[in-house]
């Protein structure tokens, strides 16, 4: 069964931080970002929704505008791409 998620290449340090230290990392498993290794992070639709609740001042917040769906860490943004996994 394929799993619908969103993946961004954020770099190894950011991927680990998002999965273990961000505010959403402490939520139930289905709401947490997942470190895929190789600097990539995945967000399920529920994790994406949780990250959308973060404010601009919080790392890991999401924007969806003319530049596409993006996750922000500090002043850097990273494109989230919709994928089917599994």
N, CA, C and O atoms as a CHARMM CRD file, in Angstrom:
* protein
*
  344
    1    1 UNK  N      0.84100  -1.18400   0.00000 PROA 1      0.00000
    2    1 UNK  CA     0.00000   0.00000   0.00000 PROA 1      0.00000
    3    1 UNK  C      0.88300   1.24300   0.00000 PROA 1      0.00000
    4    1 UNK  O      1.76100   1.37500   0.85300 PROA 1      0.00000
    5    2 UNK  N      0.66700   2.13200  -0.92200 PROA 2      0.00000
    6    2 UNK  CA     1.46900   3.35000  -1.02600 PROA 2      0.00000
    7    2 UNK  C      1.03800   4.35300   0.04900 PROA 2      0.00000
    8    2 UNK  O     -0.14000   4.45600   0.39000 PROA 2      0.00000
    9    3 UNK  N      2.00100   5.06900   0.55700 PROA 3      0.00000
   10    3 UNK  CA     1.75100   6.09100   1.57000 PROA 3      0.00000
   11    3 UNK  C      2.03800   7.44600   0.95800 PROA 3      0.00000
   12    3 UNK  O      3.11300   7.67400   0.40500 PROA 3      0.00000
   13    4 UNK  N      1.08900   8.32700   1.05800 PROA 4      0.00000
   14    4 UNK  CA     1.17000   9.68300   0.53000 PROA 4      0.00000
   15    4 UNK  C      1.95000  10.54000   1.53900 PROA 4      0.00000
   16    4 UNK  O      1.59500  10.56700   2.71700 PROA 4      0.00000
   17    5 UNK  N      3.00200  11.23600   1.09900 PROA 5      0.00000
   18    5 UNK  CA     3.75100  12.11200   2.00100 PROA 5      0.00000
   19    5 UNK  C      4.39100  13.24500   1.19400 PROA 5      0.00000
   20    5 UNK  O      4.27900  13.31300  -0.03000 PROA 5      0.00000
   21    6 UNK  N      5.05800  14.11900   1.92500 PROA 6      0.00000
   22    6 UNK  CA     5.75800  15.25400   1.34000 PROA 6      0.00000
   23    6 UNK  C      7.20400  15.17400   1.77600 PROA 6      0.00000
   24    6 UNK  O      7.48200  14.97700   2.95900 PROA 6      0.00000
   25    7 UNK  N      8.13200  15.32300   0.84100 PROA 7      0.00000
   26    7 UNK  CA     9.55700  15.16400   1.12700 PROA 7      0.00000
   27    7 UNK  C     10.30700  16.43200   0.73600 PROA 7      0.00000
   28    7 UNK  O     10.03800  17.04400  -0.29700 PROA 7      0.00000
   29    8 UNK  N     11.25600  16.80800   1.59300 PROA 8      0.00000
   30    8 UNK  CA    12.12300  17.95600   1.30200 PROA 8      0.00000
   31    8 UNK  C     13.56200  17.56500   1.59300 PROA 8      0.00000
   32    8 UNK  O     13.84400  16.82600   2.53600 PROA 8      0.00000
   33    9 UNK  N     14.46400  18.07300   0.76900 PROA 9      0.00000
   34    9 UNK  CA    15.89400  17.91500   1.02600 PROA 9      0.00000
   35    9 UNK  C     16.34100  19.13900   1.81500 PROA 9      0.00000
   36    9 UNK  O     16.47000  20.23600   1.27200 PROA 9      0.00000
   37   10 UNK  N     16.57500  18.92700   3.11100 PROA 10     0.00000
   38   10 UNK  CA    16.89300  20.02700   4.01700 PROA 10     0.00000
   39   10 UNK  C     18.31900  19.96300   4.54900 PROA 10     0.00000
   40   10 UNK  O     18.75900  20.88400   5.23700 PROA 10     0.00000
   41   11 UNK  N     19.04400  18.89900   4.24600 PROA 11     0.00000
   42   11 UNK  CA    20.37800  18.69500   4.78500 PROA 11     0.00000
   43   11 UNK  C     20.31400  17.83800   6.04400 PROA 11     0.00000
   44   11 UNK  O     19.31500  17.86500   6.76400 PROA 11     0.00000
   45   12 UNK  N     21.36900  17.08200   6.31200 PROA 12     0.00000
   46   12 UNK  CA    21.35800  16.13900   7.43800 PROA 12     0.00000
   47   12 UNK  C     21.07600  16.78300   8.79600 PROA 12     0.00000
   48   12 UNK  O     20.29900  16.24300   9.58300 PROA 12     0.00000
   49   13 UNK  N     21.68100  17.90200   9.07300 PROA 13     0.00000
   50   13 UNK  CA    21.51200  18.54500  10.38500 PROA 13     0.00000
   51   13 UNK  C     20.06100  18.98800  10.57700 PROA 13     0.00000
   52   13 UNK  O     19.47900  18.76700  11.63900 PROA 13     0.00000
   53   14 UNK  N     19.47900  19.60900   9.55600 PROA 14     0.00000
   54   14 UNK  CA    18.09000  20.06200   9.65100 PROA 14     0.00000
   55   14 UNK  C     17.11400  18.88000   9.72900 PROA 14     0.00000
   56   14 UNK  O     16.12800  18.94200  10.46300 PROA 14     0.00000
   57   15 UNK  N     17.38000  17.81200   8.98300 PROA 15     0.00000
   58   15 UNK  CA    16.49000  16.64300   9.00100 PROA 15     0.00000
   59   15 UNK  C     16.44100  16.02400  10.39400 PROA 15     0.00000
   60   15 UNK  O     15.36600  15.69400  10.89400 PROA 15     0.00000
   61   16 UNK  N     17.59600  15.87000  11.01200 PROA 16     0.00000
   62   16 UNK  CA    17.64600  15.31800  12.37300 PROA 16     0.00000
   63   16 UNK  C     16.91900  16.25600  13.33200 PROA 16     0.00000
   64   16 UNK  O     16.13800  15.79900  14.16700 PROA 16     0.00000
   65   17 UNK  N     17.16400  17.55400  13.22300 PROA 17     0.00000
   66   17 UNK  CA    16.53800  18.50700  14.12700 PROA 17     0.00000
   67   17 UNK  C     15.01600  18.48400  13.98900 PROA 17     0.00000
   68   17 UNK  O     14.30400  18.44700  14.99200 PROA 17     0.00000
   69   18 UNK  N     14.51900  18.50600  12.75900 PROA 18     0.00000
   70   18 UNK  CA    13.07200  18.48300  12.54300 PROA 18     0.00000
   71   18 UNK  C     12.43600  17.22400  13.14000 PROA 18     0.00000
   72   18 UNK  O     11.34600  17.28700  13.71000 PROA 18     0.00000
   73   19 UNK  N     13.11200  16.09200  13.00800 PROA 19     0.00000
   74   19 UNK  CA    12.56400  14.82000  13.48200 PROA 19     0.00000
   75   19 UNK  C     12.69700  14.62000  14.98900 PROA 19     0.00000
   76   19 UNK  O     11.96000  13.82100  15.56800 PROA 19     0.00000
   77   20 UNK  N     13.62100  15.33100  15.63300 PROA 20     0.00000
   78   20 UNK  CA    13.87300  15.05100  17.04900 PROA 20     0.00000
   79   20 UNK  C     13.71800  16.24500  17.98700 PROA 20     0.00000
   80   20 UNK  O     13.48700  16.05200  19.18100 PROA 20     0.00000
   81   21 UNK  N     13.83900  17.46500  17.48500 PROA 21     0.00000
   82   21 UNK  CA    13.85700  18.62700  18.37400 PROA 21     0.00000
   83   21 UNK  C     12.80200  19.69000  18.07800 PROA 21     0.00000
   84   21 UNK  O     12.52800  20.53500  18.92900 PROA 21     0.00000
   85   22 UNK  N     12.21200  19.66100  16.89800 PROA 22     0.00000
   86   22 UNK  CA    11.20600  20.67900  16.56100 PROA 22     0.00000
   87   22 UNK  C      9.98600  20.50400  17.45500 PROA 22     0.00000
   88   22 UNK  O      9.81900  19.46000  18.08400 PROA 22     0.00000
   89   23 UNK  N      9.14500  21.50900  17.51100 PROA 23     0.00000
   90   23 UNK  CA     7.94700  21.42100  18.34900 PROA 23     0.00000
   91   23 UNK  C      7.05400  20.26000  17.91800 PROA 23     0.00000
   92   23 UNK  O      6.44500  19.60500  18.76400 PROA 23     0.00000
   93   24 UNK  N      6.96700  19.99800  16.62100 PROA 24     0.00000
   94   24 UNK  CA     6.12300  18.90200  16.14800 PROA 24     0.00000
   95   24 UNK  C      6.75200  17.52700  16.38700 PROA 24     0.00000
   96   24 UNK  O      6.05200  16.51700  16.31500 PROA 24     0.00000
   97   25 UNK  N      8.05300  17.46600  16.66900 PROA 25     0.00000
   98   25 UNK  CA     8.72400  16.18900  16.93400 PROA 25     0.00000
   99   25 UNK  C      8.21800  15.53300  18.21300 PROA 25     0.00000
  100   25 UNK  O      8.44200  14.34100  18.42300 PROA 25     0.00000
  101   26 UNK  N      7.54600  16.28400  19.06100 PROA 26     0.00000
  102   26 UNK  CA     7.08200  15.75500  20.33600 PROA 26     0.00000
  103   26 UNK  C      5.61000  15.36000  20.31000 PROA 26     0.00000
  104   26 UNK  O      5.04600  14.97600  21.33500 PROA 26     0.00000
  105   27 UNK  N      4.99400  15.45300  19.14600 PROA 27     0.00000
  106   27 UNK  CA     3.59700  15.05900  18.98600 PROA 27     0.00000
  107   27 UNK  C      3.51500  13.54900  18.75200 PROA 27     0.00000
  108   27 UNK  O      4.54100  12.87400  18.67000 PROA 27     0.00000
  109   28 UNK  N      2.30500  13.03000  18.64800 PROA 28     0.00000
  110   28 UNK  CA     2.11200  11.62100  18.31200 PROA 28     0.00000
  111   28 UNK  C      2.81300  11.30700  16.99200 PROA 28     0.00000
  112   28 UNK  O      2.98200  12.18800  16.14900 PROA 28     0.00000
  113   29 UNK  N      3.21300  10.07300  16.81800 PROA 29     0.00000
  114   29 UNK  CA     4.04900   9.66400  15.67900 PROA 29     0.00000
  115   29 UNK  C      3.54000  10.15500  14.33400 PROA 29     0.00000
  116   29 UNK  O      4.32400  10.62400  13.50800 PROA 29     0.00000
  117   30 UNK  N      2.22900  10.05000  14.10200 PROA 30     0.00000
  118   30 UNK  CA     1.69400  10.41400  12.78600 PROA 30     0.00000
  119   30 UNK  C      1.75500  11.91600  12.50000 PROA 30     0.00000
  120   30 UNK  O      1.52800  12.34000  11.36700 PROA 30     0.00000
  121   31 UNK  N      2.05700  12.71600  13.51300 PROA 31     0.00000
  122   31 UNK  CA     2.15500  14.17100  13.34900 PROA 31     0.00000
  123   31 UNK  C      3.60000  14.67700  13.31400 PROA 31     0.00000
  124   31 UNK  O      3.83100  15.88200  13.21300 PROA 31     0.00000
  125   32 UNK  N      4.56400  13.77100  13.39700 PROA 32     0.00000
  126   32 UNK  CA     5.97600  14.14500  13.44500 PROA 32     0.00000
  127   32 UNK  C      6.63300  14.08600  12.07800 PROA 32     0.00000
  128   32 UNK  O      6.27500  13.24300  11.25600 PROA 32     0.00000
  129   33 UNK  N      7.60100  14.98200  11.81800 PROA 33     0.00000
  130   33 UNK  CA     8.45500  14.83400  10.63600 PROA 33     0.00000
  131   33 UNK  C      9.31100  13.57500  10.79000 PROA 33     0.00000
  132   33 UNK  O      9.66700  13.19400  11.90500 PROA 33     0.00000
  133   34 UNK  N      9.63400  12.94200   9.67900 PROA 34     0.00000
  134   34 UNK  CA    10.43700  11.72300   9.69200 PROA 34     0.00000
  135   34 UNK  C     11.75400  11.96500   8.95700 PROA 34     0.00000
  136   34 UNK  O     11.75800  12.38900   7.80100 PROA 34     0.00000
  137   35 UNK  N     12.86900  11.69500   9.63200 PROA 35     0.00000
  138   35 UNK  CA    14.18900  11.79000   9.00500 PROA 35     0.00000
  139   35 UNK  C     14.37700  10.56300   8.12900 PROA 35     0.00000
  140   35 UNK  O     14.41300   9.44100   8.63300 PROA 35     0.00000
  141   36 UNK  N     14.49700  10.76800   6.81500 PROA 36     0.00000
  142   36 UNK  CA    14.67200   9.66900   5.87000 PROA 36     0.00000
  143   36 UNK  C     16.13300   9.31800   5.63300 PROA 36     0.00000
  144   36 UNK  O     16.43200   8.35000   4.93400 PROA 36     0.00000
  145   37 UNK  N     17.04500  10.09600   6.21000 PROA 37     0.00000
  146   37 UNK  CA    18.46400   9.91800   5.93100 PROA 37     0.00000
  147   37 UNK  C     18.86300  10.73300   4.71300 PROA 37     0.00000
  148   37 UNK  O     18.00500  11.23000   3.98300 PROA 37     0.00000
  149   38 UNK  N     20.12800  10.86600   4.50000 PROA 38     0.00000
  150   38 UNK  CA    20.66400  11.60400   3.35300 PROA 38     0.00000
  151   38 UNK  C     20.15200  13.04000   3.26900 PROA 38     0.00000
  152   38 UNK  O     20.07100  13.61100   2.18200 PROA 38     0.00000
  153   39 UNK  N     19.80400  13.62800   4.43000 PROA 39     0.00000
  154   39 UNK  CA    19.37300  15.01700   4.45100 PROA 39     0.00000
  155   39 UNK  C     17.94900  15.25900   4.01700 PROA 39     0.00000
  156   39 UNK  O     17.56200  16.39600   3.74800 PROA 39     0.00000
  157   40 UNK  N     17.15300  14.18300   3.94600 PROA 40     0.00000
  158   40 UNK  CA    15.76400  14.31700   3.52100 PROA 40     0.00000
  159   40 UNK  C     14.82400  14.11700   4.70900 PROA 40     0.00000
  160   40 UNK  O     15.09600  13.32200   5.60900 PROA 40     0.00000
  161   41 UNK  N     13.73600  14.84000   4.69300 PROA 41     0.00000
  162   41 UNK  CA    12.71200  14.71600   5.72800 PROA 41     0.00000
  163   41 UNK  C     11.36600  14.51200   5.04400 PROA 41     0.00000
  164   41 UNK  O     11.09600  15.10300   3.99800 PROA 41     0.00000
  165   42 UNK  N     10.51900  13.66500   5.64600 PROA 42     0.00000
  166   42 UNK  CA     9.18900  13.40900   5.10500 PROA 42     0.00000
  167   42 UNK  C      8.13200  13.84200   6.10900 PROA 42     0.00000
  168   42 UNK  O      8.30900  13.70100   7.31900 PROA 42     0.00000
  169   43 UNK  N      7.04300  14.36600   5.59500 PROA 43     0.00000
  170   43 UNK  CA     5.90300  14.73400   6.41700 PROA 43     0.00000
  171   43 UNK  C      4.67100  14.04800   5.84200 PROA 43     0.00000
  172   43 UNK  O      4.37400  14.18100   4.65500 PROA 43     0.00000
  173   44 UNK  N      3.96300  13.32100   6.68500 PROA 44     0.00000
  174   44 UNK  CA     2.68800  12.74400   6.27800 PROA 44     0.00000
  175   44 UNK  C      1.69200  13.89800   6.14800 PROA 44     0.00000
  176   44 UNK  O      1.99400  15.01400   6.56800 PROA 44     0.00000
  177   45 UNK  N      0.52600  13.65300   5.58200 PROA 45     0.00000
  178   45 UNK  CA    -0.48000  14.72300   5.54500 PROA 45     0.00000
  179   45 UNK  C     -0.80600  15.26400   6.94500 PROA 45     0.00000
  180   45 UNK  O     -1.01500  16.46600   7.10400 PROA 45     0.00000
  181   46 UNK  N     -0.85000  14.39700   7.95200 PROA 46     0.00000
  182   46 UNK  CA    -1.11000  14.85800   9.32200 PROA 46     0.00000
  183   46 UNK  C      0.05800  15.67900   9.85900 PROA 46     0.00000
  184   46 UNK  O     -0.15500  16.68300  10.53900 PROA 46     0.00000
  185   47 UNK  N      1.29400  15.26400   9.56100 PROA 47     0.00000
  186   47 UNK  CA     2.46400  16.02800   9.99500 PROA 47     0.00000
  187   47 UNK  C      2.51600  17.37700   9.29000 PROA 47     0.00000
  188   47 UNK  O      2.89600  18.38400   9.88800 PROA 47     0.00000
  189   48 UNK  N      2.13600  17.39400   8.02300 PROA 48     0.00000
  190   48 UNK  CA     2.07700  18.65200   7.28200 PROA 48     0.00000
  191   48 UNK  C      1.06900  19.59300   7.93900 PROA 48     0.00000
  192   48 UNK  O      1.34300  20.78000   8.11000 PROA 48     0.00000
  193   49 UNK  N     -0.08300  19.06600   8.30200 PROA 49     0.00000
  194   49 UNK  CA    -1.09200  19.86700   8.97300 PROA 49     0.00000
  195   49 UNK  C     -0.59800  20.42800  10.29700 PROA 49     0.00000
  196   49 UNK  O     -0.85300  21.58900  10.61600 PROA 49     0.00000
  197   50 UNK  N      0.10900  19.60800  11.07000 PROA 50     0.00000
  198   50 UNK  CA     0.65000  20.07100  12.35100 PROA 50     0.00000
  199   50 UNK  C      1.67700  21.17300  12.13000 PROA 50     0.00000
  200   50 UNK  O      1.69700  22.15700  12.87000 PROA 50     0.00000
  201   51 UNK  N      2.52600  21.02100  11.12400 PROA 51     0.00000
  202   51 UNK  CA     3.54900  22.03300  10.84600 PROA 51     0.00000
  203   51 UNK  C      2.92700  23.33000  10.33700 PROA 51     0.00000
  204   51 UNK  O      3.48500  24.40800  10.54200 PROA 51     0.00000
  205   52 UNK  N      1.78800  23.23200   9.68200 PROA 52     0.00000
  206   52 UNK  CA     1.08300  24.43700   9.21800 PROA 52     0.00000
  207   52 UNK  C      0.58900  25.28100  10.38800 PROA 52     0.00000
  208   52 UNK  O      0.34700  26.47800  10.23100 PROA 52     0.00000
  209   53 UNK  N      0.43800  24.66700  11.55600 PROA 53     0.00000
  210   53 UNK  CA    -0.03200  25.37500  12.74900 PROA 53     0.00000
  211   53 UNK  C      1.07400  26.21100  13.40200 PROA 53     0.00000
  212   53 UNK  O      0.78700  27.07100  14.23500 PROA 53     0.00000
  213   54 UNK  N      2.33100  25.96700  13.03200 PROA 54     0.00000
  214   54 UNK  CA     3.44300  26.72600  13.60700 PROA 54     0.00000
  215   54 UNK  C      3.42200  28.16100  13.09100 PROA 54     0.00000
  216   54 UNK  O      2.96900  28.42200  11.97600 PROA 54     0.00000
  217   55 UNK  N      3.90600  29.07300  13.89600 PROA 55     0.00000
  218   55 UNK  CA     4.01100  30.46400  13.47800 PROA 55     0.00000
  219   55 UNK  C      5.29200  30.71300  12.70300 PROA 55     0.00000
  220   55 UNK  O      6.22300  29.90900  12.75400 PROA 55     0.00000
  221   56 UNK  N      5.33900  31.82700  11.98400 PROA 56     0.00000
  222   56 UNK  CA     6.50900  32.18400  11.17500 PROA 56     0.00000
  223   56 UNK  C      7.80100  32.21400  11.97600 PROA 56     0.00000
  224   56 UNK  O      8.87400  31.96300  11.42800 PROA 56     0.00000
  225   57 UNK  N      7.71200  32.51300  13.25200 PROA 57     0.00000
  226   57 UNK  CA     8.90300  32.61800  14.08700 PROA 57     0.00000
  227   57 UNK  C      9.44300  31.25500  14.51100 PROA 57     0.00000
  228   57 UNK  O     10.50800  31.17700  15.12300 PROA 57     0.00000
  229   58 UNK  N      8.71700  30.17300  14.19000 PROA 58     0.00000
  230   58 UNK  CA     9.13400  28.83400  14.59800 PROA 58     0.00000
  231   58 UNK  C      9.73000  28.07300  13.43000 PROA 58     0.00000
  232   58 UNK  O      9.15000  28.03700  12.34400 PROA 58     0.00000
  233   59 UNK  N     10.88800  27.46500  13.65000 PROA 59     0.00000
  234   59 UNK  CA    11.48400  26.62500  12.60900 PROA 59     0.00000
  235   59 UNK  C     10.57100  25.43800  12.33800 PROA 59     0.00000
  236   59 UNK  O      9.99700  24.84700  13.25300 PROA 59     0.00000
  237   60 UNK  N     10.45300  25.10800  11.07000 PROA 60     0.00000
  238   60 UNK  CA     9.60400  24.00800  10.64400 PROA 60     0.00000
  239   60 UNK  C      8.23900  24.44200  10.15600 PROA 60     0.00000
  240   60 UNK  O      7.41400  23.60100   9.79700 PROA 60     0.00000
  241   61 UNK  N      7.98300  25.75800  10.13800 PROA 61     0.00000
  242   61 UNK  CA     6.67300  26.19700   9.65700 PROA 61     0.00000
  243   61 UNK  C      6.58500  26.04600   8.13700 PROA 61     0.00000
  244   61 UNK  O      7.59500  25.97900   7.43700 PROA 61     0.00000
  245   62 UNK  N      5.35800  25.99500   7.65900 PROA 62     0.00000
  246   62 UNK  CA     5.07200  25.70700   6.25400 PROA 62     0.00000
  247   62 UNK  C      4.44000  26.92200   5.58400 PROA 62     0.00000
  248   62 UNK  O      3.59900  27.60300   6.17200 PROA 62     0.00000
  249   63 UNK  N      4.85300  27.18400   4.34900 PROA 63     0.00000
  250   63 UNK  CA     4.16000  28.15500   3.52000 PROA 63     0.00000
  251   63 UNK  C      3.72600  27.47100   2.22800 PROA 63     0.00000
  252   63 UNK  O      4.36800  26.52700   1.76800 PROA 63     0.00000
  253   64 UNK  N      2.65300  27.94600   1.66100 PROA 64     0.00000
  254   64 UNK  CA     2.13800  27.42300   0.39700 PROA 64     0.00000
  255   64 UNK  C      1.65900  28.63100  -0.40000 PROA 64     0.00000
  256   64 UNK  O      0.55800  29.13900  -0.18800 PROA 64     0.00000
  257   65 UNK  N      2.51600  29.08100  -1.32600 PROA 65     0.00000
  258   65 UNK  CA     2.20400  30.29200  -2.08200 PROA 65     0.00000
  259   65 UNK  C      2.69000  30.13400  -3.51300 PROA 65     0.00000
  260   65 UNK  O      2.85500  29.00900  -3.98500 PROA 65     0.00000
  261   66 UNK  N      2.92100  31.22000  -4.20000 PROA 66     0.00000
  262   66 UNK  CA     3.34400  31.18600  -5.60200 PROA 66     0.00000
  263   66 UNK  C      4.66600  30.43000  -5.79500 PROA 66     0.00000
  264   66 UNK  O      4.92900  29.89100  -6.87000 PROA 66     0.00000
  265   67 UNK  N      5.48400  30.39600  -4.75300 PROA 67     0.00000
  266   67 UNK  CA     6.75900  29.66800  -4.84200 PROA 67     0.00000
  267   67 UNK  C      6.60800  28.19300  -4.51300 PROA 67     0.00000
  268   67 UNK  O      7.58900  27.45100  -4.55500 PROA 67     0.00000
  269   68 UNK  N      5.39400  27.75300  -4.18500 PROA 68     0.00000
  270   68 UNK  CA     5.13400  26.34700  -3.90300 PROA 68     0.00000
  271   68 UNK  C      5.06300  26.06200  -2.41500 PROA 68     0.00000
  272   68 UNK  O      5.09200  26.96900  -1.58400 PROA 68     0.00000
  273   69 UNK  N      4.97000  24.78600  -2.10300 PROA 69     0.00000
  274   69 UNK  CA     4.89900  24.30800  -0.73400 PROA 69     0.00000
  275   69 UNK  C      6.32100  24.22600  -0.18400 PROA 69     0.00000
  276   69 UNK  O      7.17100  23.53100  -0.74200 PROA 69     0.00000
  277   70 UNK  N      6.57600  24.95100   0.93000 PROA 70     0.00000
  278   70 UNK  CA     7.93300  25.04500   1.44700 PROA 70     0.00000
  279   70 UNK  C      7.93800  24.90900   2.96000 PROA 70     0.00000
  280   70 UNK  O      6.99700  25.32200   3.63700 PROA 70     0.00000
  281   71 UNK  N      9.02400  24.31800   3.48700 PROA 71     0.00000
  282   71 UNK  CA     9.26100  24.24600   4.91800 PROA 71     0.00000
  283   71 UNK  C     10.42900  25.17400   5.23400 PROA 71     0.00000
  284   71 UNK  O     11.42200  25.20200   4.50700 PROA 71     0.00000
  285   72 UNK  N     10.30500  25.93000   6.31900 PROA 72     0.00000
  286   72 UNK  CA    11.29000  26.95600   6.66600 PROA 72     0.00000
  287   72 UNK  C     12.07600  26.58800   7.91500 PROA 72     0.00000
  288   72 UNK  O     11.52600  26.09300   8.89900 PROA 72     0.00000
  289   73 UNK  N     13.37700  26.84200   7.84600 PROA 73     0.00000
  290   73 UNK  CA    14.26200  26.72800   9.00300 PROA 73     0.00000
  291   73 UNK  C     15.13000  27.97400   8.97800 PROA 73     0.00000
  292   73 UNK  O     15.94900  28.16600   8.08000 PROA 73     0.00000
  293   74 UNK  N     14.93200  28.81700   9.98700 PROA 74     0.00000
  294   74 UNK  CA    15.61900  30.10600   9.98000 PROA 74     0.00000
  295   74 UNK  C     15.17000  30.90000   8.77400 PROA 74     0.00000
  296   74 UNK  O     13.97400  31.01900   8.50900 PROA 74     0.00000
  297   75 UNK  N     16.12600  31.44300   8.04400 PROA 75     0.00000
  298   75 UNK  CA    15.82200  32.23400   6.84500 PROA 75     0.00000
  299   75 UNK  C     15.82400  31.39000   5.57500 PROA 75     0.00000
  300   75 UNK  O     15.63200  31.92500   4.48300 PROA 75     0.00000
  301   76 UNK  N     16.03700  30.07800   5.69900 PROA 76     0.00000
  302   76 UNK  CA    16.09000  29.18600   4.54800 PROA 76     0.00000
  303   76 UNK  C     14.76200  28.46300   4.36900 PROA 76     0.00000
  304   76 UNK  O     14.11900  28.06900   5.34200 PROA 76     0.00000
  305   77 UNK  N     14.36400  28.29500   3.11900 PROA 77     0.00000
  306   77 UNK  CA    13.17700  27.49600   2.83600 PROA 77     0.00000
  307   77 UNK  C     13.56800  26.35600   1.90100 PROA 77     0.00000
  308   77 UNK  O     14.49900  26.46500   1.10200 PROA 77     0.00000
  309   78 UNK  N     12.82500  25.26500   2.02900 PROA 78     0.00000
  310   78 UNK  CA    13.10100  24.05600   1.26300 PROA 78     0.00000
  311   78 UNK  C     11.79500  23.55500   0.66300 PROA 78     0.00000
  312   78 UNK  O     10.78200  23.45300   1.35500 PROA 78     0.00000
  313   79 UNK  N     11.82500  23.24600  -0.62300 PROA 79     0.00000
  314   79 UNK  CA    10.63400  22.79700  -1.32300 PROA 79     0.00000
  315   79 UNK  C     10.19000  21.42200  -0.83300 PROA 79     0.00000
  316   79 UNK  O     11.00000  20.50200  -0.71500 PROA 79     0.00000
  317   80 UNK  N      8.90100  21.29500  -0.54900 PROA 80     0.00000
  318   80 UNK  CA     8.29500  20.00400  -0.22300 PROA 80     0.00000
  319   80 UNK  C      7.64500  19.46400  -1.48500 PROA 80     0.00000
  320   80 UNK  O      6.87200  20.15600  -2.14800 PROA 80     0.00000
  321   81 UNK  N      7.96600  18.22900  -1.80400 PROA 81     0.00000
  322   81 UNK  CA     7.44900  17.57000  -3.01100 PROA 81     0.00000
  323   81 UNK  C      6.53600  16.42700  -2.58700 PROA 81     0.00000
  324   81 UNK  O      6.91200  15.60600  -1.75100 PROA 81     0.00000
  325   82 UNK  N      5.36100  16.37300  -3.15100 PROA 82     0.00000
  326   82 UNK  CA     4.41900  15.29900  -2.84400 PROA 82     0.00000
  327   82 UNK  C      4.91000  14.00300  -3.47800 PROA 82     0.00000
  328   82 UNK  O      5.26700  13.98900  -4.65600 PROA 82     0.00000
  329   83 UNK  N      4.93000  12.92100  -2.71400 PROA 83     0.00000
  330   83 UNK  CA     5.38900  11.61000  -3.21200 PROA 83     0.00000
  331   83 UNK  C      4.48700  10.51400  -2.67500 PROA 83     0.00000
  332   83 UNK  O      3.77600  10.69000  -1.68600 PROA 83     0.00000
  333   84 UNK  N      4.53800   9.38500  -3.35300 PROA 84     0.00000
  334   84 UNK  CA     3.91800   8.15100  -2.85800 PROA 84     0.00000
  335   84 UNK  C      5.05600   7.23000  -2.47900 PROA 84     0.00000
  336   84 UNK  O      5.95400   6.98200  -3.28400 PROA 84     0.00000
  337   85 UNK  N      5.02400   6.71900  -1.25400 PROA 85     0.00000
  338   85 UNK  CA     6.08500   5.83200  -0.76500 PROA 85     0.00000
  339   85 UNK  C      5.49400   4.47200  -0.43700 PROA 85     0.00000
  340   85 UNK  O      4.30900   4.32600  -0.13600 PROA 85     0.00000
  341   86 UNK  N      6.37200   3.48800  -0.50900 PROA 86     0.00000
  342   86 UNK  CA     5.99200   2.16300  -0.03400 PROA 86     0.00000
  343   86 UNK  C      5.28900   1.36600  -1.06400 PROA 86     0.00000
  344   86 UNK  O      4.90600   0.22400  -0.80600 PROA 86     0.00000
